[in-house]
């Protein structure tokens, strides 16, 4: 897993997985695995799946790299504390799964909570 800065300011963790190295063959299979991990976590709460690919494709001005075959986000929250309004800007969390011909790319932005960050790293590495 590598740590990159996107657009000069967003800290993102990214794992590139060769399709021939894992048992999963679709984005949905990976999302199902992540959903199981979220549901098993004592604090995390599953919210939804966002089909980013379909959304972008439906827009008249939407642009998708022709090499991308699918792209979805699983949305969830770790929020066990709500000390102020600013915390709402940091939640919920999401993990994106993108499919190319031979690889999947799994990515997520750094979490402000070390335990949440550790959980997401663990979930993604387990794929």
Secondary structure, 3 states (H helix, E strand, C coil): CEEEEECCCEEEEEEEEEHHHCCCCCHHHHHHHHHHHHHHCCCCEEEEEEEHHHHHHHCCCCCCCCCCCEEEEEEEECCCCCCCHHHHHHCCEEEEEEECCCEEEEEEECCCCHHHHHHHHHHHHCC
